[in-house]
Amino acid sequence: MSDANSRPLVGRTLVMSGGSRGIGLAIATAVGSHGANVVLLAKTDTPDPRLPGTVHTAVEQIEAAGGNAVAVVGDVRRDEDVQRAVDTAVGRFGGIDVVVNNASAIELVSTEELPVKRFDLMQQINVRGTFLLTQASLPHLRKSPAGRVLTLAPPLNMSPRWLGAHPAYTMTKYSMTLLSMGWAAEYAETDLAFACLWPETFIATAAMARFHGDEGLAAARSPQIMADAAVEILSRKPGEVTGRCFLDADVLRESGMADLSSYGGGENPPLDLFVD
């Protein structure tokens, strides 16, 4: 893996949308364990009996791992909440070095089955939220010696299998990817880096449980694989990552980790959405 001593995350400040649980929390905790400051913008102020964790318990977990963390209770769809998260990061830690666009809504249904309000929700969180948080952070990222934006979105796969399966959701995730690729081109003459990260296989999250039940969870890898891949990407030089869309397992294999069995999922865990 990358030499953490030559490209440290120590003292860097990360702002993430979501992160109360699942992949986002795993990434935030891993970055915190490397000495980073973390600001989480999430709605989960109080416990939900259906899902474990709040933004406050997430902060506790990050701090227990060695990081400094702050909870900003808010909605990535609201301009003022996004700006408050950015202002909190700058006021508390002096700037922003990393943005992780983690928050997403998901609805895997056909066009005729999808309520318009769910269509709007995916557009507002996945696309607009990604744009808002990145846009608000850019003035501070440009001042950082290691400005990075990591967006949790897939490589563009134009197979009809994926384009036709759930077009509304697919469009929003591909839009997130296109934003990342567009920013990489727009800021190509700077030291900023923009990259996407996506799971190669199913990951054991609440969304996985919702769509695939206990059987799906048993066949899925741990969110830690995404966390370790994110740390690896954020530790690399800008030119090695900007404009690229990574699969988590590929990142770790490139770094020299041949055996991924510690992340669970058995010998052949099911491939994730958009992965062939």
FIRO-640350 format. One record per residue (C-alpha): x, y, z. Coordinates in steps of 0.2 Angstrom, whole numbers, padded with zeros to 4 digits. Example, Ala and Ser with C-alpha at 12.3 -4.5 7.8 and 13.67 -1.06 7.14 Angstrom:
% residues 2
+-------+-------+-------+
|  east | north |    up |
+-------+-------+-------+
|  0062 | -0022 |  0039 |
|  0068 | -0005 |  0036 |
+-------+-------+-------+
END
This chain:
% residues 276
+-------+-------+-------+
|  east | north |    up |
+-------+-------+-------+
|  0000 |  0000 |  0000 |
|  0005 |  0018 | -0001 |
|  0018 |  0024 |  0011 |
|  0007 |  0034 |  0024 |
|  0023 |  0043 |  0031 |
|  0026 |  0051 |  0014 |
|  0008 |  0056 |  0011 |
|  0000 |  0057 |  0028 |
| -0018 |  0060 |  0032 |
| -0013 |  0066 |  0049 |
| -0021 |  0083 |  0052 |
| -0031 |  0083 |  0036 |
| -0049 |  0088 |  0037 |
| -0063 |  0078 |  0028 |
| -0081 |  0083 |  0026 |
| -0093 |  0069 |  0022 |
| -0111 |  0069 |  0017 |
| -0120 |  0055 |  0027 |
| -0109 |  0043 |  0037 |
| -0119 |  0038 |  0051 |
| -0118 |  0020 |  0047 |
| -0112 |  0008 |  0033 |
| -0099 |  0012 |  0020 |
| -0098 |  0030 |  0025 |
| -0095 |  0027 |  0043 |
| -0082 |  0014 |  0039 |
| -0072 |  0027 |  0028 |
| -0074 |  0041 |  0041 |
| -0068 |  0029 |  0055 |
| -0053 |  0023 |  0044 |
| -0048 |  0041 |  0040 |
| -0050 |  0046 |  0058 |
| -0039 |  0031 |  0063 |
| -0025 |  0039 |  0052 |
| -0026 |  0055 |  0062 |
| -0038 |  0065 |  0051 |
| -0052 |  0077 |  0057 |
| -0069 |  0072 |  0051 |
| -0085 |  0083 |  0049 |
| -0101 |  0073 |  0046 |
| -0116 |  0081 |  0038 |
| -0130 |  0069 |  0042 |
| -0149 |  0069 |  0046 |
| -0148 |  0056 |  0059 |
| -0150 |  0066 |  0075 |
| -0160 |  0053 |  0085 |
| -0160 |  0034 |  0085 |
| -0171 |  0025 |  0072 |
| -0178 |  0008 |  0079 |
| -0176 |  0001 |  0061 |
| -0158 |  0006 |  0059 |
| -0143 |  0007 |  0071 |
| -0133 |  0023 |  0073 |
| -0134 |  0042 |  0073 |
| -0122 |  0055 |  0067 |
| -0117 |  0057 |  0086 |
| -0113 |  0039 |  0088 |
| -0103 |  0040 |  0072 |
| -0093 |  0054 |  0080 |
| -0090 |  0044 |  0095 |
| -0083 |  0029 |  0085 |
| -0072 |  0040 |  0074 |
| -0064 |  0048 |  0090 |
| -0062 |  0031 |  0098 |
| -0052 |  0026 |  0083 |
| -0040 |  0041 |  0085 |
| -0048 |  0055 |  0075 |
| -0056 |  0072 |  0079 |
| -0074 |  0072 |  0073 |
| -0089 |  0084 |  0073 |
| -0107 |  0081 |  0069 |
| -0117 |  0093 |  0059 |
| -0135 |  0088 |  0059 |
| -0142 |  0093 |  0043 |
| -0148 |  0089 |  0025 |
| -0137 |  0088 |  0010 |
| -0151 |  0094 |  0000 |
| -0152 |  0111 |  0009 |
| -0140 |  0124 |  0004 |
| -0139 |  0132 |  0021 |
| -0135 |  0115 |  0029 |
| -0121 |  0112 |  0017 |
| -0114 |  0129 |  0020 |
| -0115 |  0126 |  0039 |
| -0105 |  0110 |  0037 |
| -0091 |  0119 |  0027 |
| -0091 |  0133 |  0039 |
| -0090 |  0121 |  0054 |
| -0075 |  0112 |  0046 |
| -0066 |  0129 |  0042 |
| -0070 |  0136 |  0059 |
| -0065 |  0121 |  0069 |
| -0050 |  0114 |  0059 |
| -0044 |  0128 |  0049 |
| -0049 |  0122 |  0031 |
| -0055 |  0107 |  0021 |
| -0043 |  0095 |  0013 |
| -0055 |  0081 |  0008 |
| -0073 |  0079 |  0003 |
| -0082 |  0063 |  0002 |
| -0098 |  0062 | -0007 |
| -0106 |  0048 |  0002 |
| -0125 |  0051 |  0004 |
| -0136 |  0043 | -0008 |
| -0154 |  0038 | -0010 |
| -0158 |  0021 | -0019 |
| -0174 |  0014 | -0027 |
| -0172 | -0001 | -0038 |
| -0188 | -0001 | -0047 |
| -0194 |  0001 | -0065 |
| -0200 |  0017 | -0072 |
| -0218 |  0014 | -0070 |
| -0216 |  0008 | -0052 |
| -0206 |  0023 | -0046 |
| -0216 |  0037 | -0037 |
| -0211 |  0054 | -0043 |
| -0207 |  0060 | -0026 |
| -0194 |  0045 | -0025 |
| -0187 |  0051 | -0042 |
| -0185 |  0068 | -0035 |
| -0177 |  0062 | -0019 |
| -0163 |  0053 | -0028 |
| -0160 |  0068 | -0039 |
| -0159 |  0079 | -0025 |
| -0147 |  0069 | -0014 |
| -0137 |  0060 | -0026 |
| -0134 |  0073 | -0039 |
| -0138 |  0090 | -0032 |
| -0131 |  0085 | -0015 |
| -0115 |  0080 | -0023 |
| -0114 |  0096 | -0033 |
| -0118 |  0107 | -0018 |
| -0106 |  0100 | -0006 |
| -0091 |  0100 | -0018 |
| -0095 |  0117 | -0024 |
| -0096 |  0125 | -0007 |
| -0080 |  0116 | -0002 |
| -0070 |  0121 | -0018 |
| -0063 |  0138 | -0012 |
| -0055 |  0129 |  0003 |
| -0050 |  0113 | -0006 |
| -0040 |  0125 | -0018 |
| -0030 |  0131 | -0003 |
| -0026 |  0114 |  0003 |
| -0009 |  0106 | -0002 |
| -0019 |  0090 | -0004 |
| -0036 |  0094 | -0010 |
| -0046 |  0078 | -0014 |
| -0064 |  0074 | -0018 |
| -0070 |  0056 | -0017 |
| -0087 |  0052 | -0024 |
| -0095 |  0035 | -0021 |
| -0101 |  0032 | -0038 |
| -0098 |  0018 | -0051 |
| -0088 |  0017 | -0067 |
| -0099 |  0021 | -0082 |
| -0106 |  0004 | -0088 |
| -0117 |  0007 | -0104 |
| -0123 | -0011 | -0104 |
| -0142 | -0012 | -0107 |
| -0142 | -0024 | -0092 |
| -0139 | -0009 | -0081 |
| -0146 |  0005 | -0091 |
| -0163 | -0003 | -0092 |
| -0164 | -0011 | -0075 |
| -0168 |  0004 | -0065 |
| -0165 |  0020 | -0076 |
| -0169 |  0033 | -0063 |
| -0157 |  0027 | -0050 |
| -0144 |  0023 | -0063 |
| -0145 |  0040 | -0070 |
| -0142 |  0048 | -0054 |
| -0127 |  0037 | -0050 |
| -0119 |  0040 | -0067 |
| -0122 |  0058 | -0065 |
| -0112 |  0058 | -0049 |
| -0098 |  0049 | -0059 |
| -0099 |  0062 | -0073 |
| -0098 |  0076 | -0061 |
| -0082 |  0069 | -0054 |
| -0074 |  0066 | -0071 |
| -0080 |  0084 | -0076 |
| -0072 |  0091 | -0061 |
| -0056 |  0082 | -0065 |
| -0055 |  0090 | -0082 |
| -0061 |  0107 | -0076 |
| -0047 |  0108 | -0063 |
| -0034 |  0098 | -0072 |
| -0021 |  0112 | -0071 |
| -0022 |  0112 | -0052 |
| -0016 |  0100 | -0038 |
| -0034 |  0095 | -0034 |
| -0039 |  0077 | -0037 |
| -0057 |  0070 | -0041 |
| -0060 |  0051 | -0041 |
| -0074 |  0039 | -0039 |
| -0075 |  0023 | -0028 |
| -0087 |  0009 | -0030 |
| -0088 | -0009 | -0022 |
| -0083 | -0023 | -0033 |
| -0095 | -0034 | -0024 |
| -0110 | -0033 | -0012 |
| -0106 | -0024 |  0004 |
| -0115 | -0028 |  0020 |
| -0125 | -0013 |  0023 |
| -0143 | -0008 |  0028 |
| -0147 | -0006 |  0009 |
| -0141 | -0024 |  0006 |
| -0152 | -0030 |  0020 |
| -0167 | -0021 |  0013 |
| -0165 | -0028 | -0005 |
| -0157 | -0045 | -0002 |
| -0161 | -0050 |  0016 |
| -0150 | -0061 |  0027 |
| -0144 | -0072 |  0013 |
| -0137 | -0056 |  0004 |
| -0128 | -0050 |  0019 |
| -0120 | -0067 |  0022 |
| -0113 | -0066 |  0004 |
| -0107 | -0048 |  0006 |
| -0090 | -0041 |  0010 |
| -0088 | -0030 |  0025 |
| -0088 | -0011 |  0023 |
| -0070 | -0011 |  0029 |
| -0065 | -0015 |  0011 |
| -0072 |  0001 |  0005 |
| -0063 |  0010 |  0019 |
| -0046 |  0003 |  0016 |
| -0048 |  0007 | -0003 |
| -0053 |  0025 |  0001 |
| -0038 |  0028 |  0012 |
| -0027 |  0021 | -0001 |
| -0034 |  0033 | -0014 |
| -0033 |  0048 | -0003 |
| -0015 |  0044 |  0001 |
| -0009 |  0043 | -0017 |
| -0003 |  0058 | -0028 |
| -0016 |  0068 | -0037 |
| -0010 |  0062 | -0054 |
| -0012 |  0044 | -0050 |
| -0031 |  0046 | -0046 |
| -0039 |  0061 | -0053 |
| -0052 |  0057 | -0067 |
| -0052 |  0039 | -0062 |
| -0066 |  0027 | -0056 |
| -0060 |  0014 | -0045 |
| -0067 | -0003 | -0039 |
| -0062 | -0006 | -0021 |
| -0054 | -0023 | -0024 |
| -0044 | -0017 | -0038 |
| -0037 | -0003 | -0028 |
| -0031 | -0015 | -0014 |
| -0025 | -0028 | -0027 |
| -0015 | -0014 | -0035 |
| -0007 | -0010 | -0018 |
| -0001 | -0028 | -0016 |
| -0015 | -0036 | -0007 |
| -0019 | -0052 | -0016 |
| -0029 | -0060 | -0002 |
| -0046 | -0051 |  0001 |
| -0054 | -0065 |  0011 |
| -0052 | -0055 |  0028 |
| -0067 | -0044 |  0021 |
| -0079 | -0059 |  0021 |
| -0091 | -0064 |  0007 |
| -0084 | -0081 |  0004 |
| -0074 | -0086 | -0012 |
| -0085 | -0078 | -0025 |
| -0096 | -0064 | -0017 |
| -0109 | -0057 | -0029 |
| -0104 | -0043 | -0040 |
| -0112 | -0026 | -0036 |
| -0123 | -0016 | -0047 |
| -0115 | -0009 | -0063 |
| -0101 | -0022 | -0061 |
| -0099 | -0036 | -0074 |
+-------+-------+-------+
END
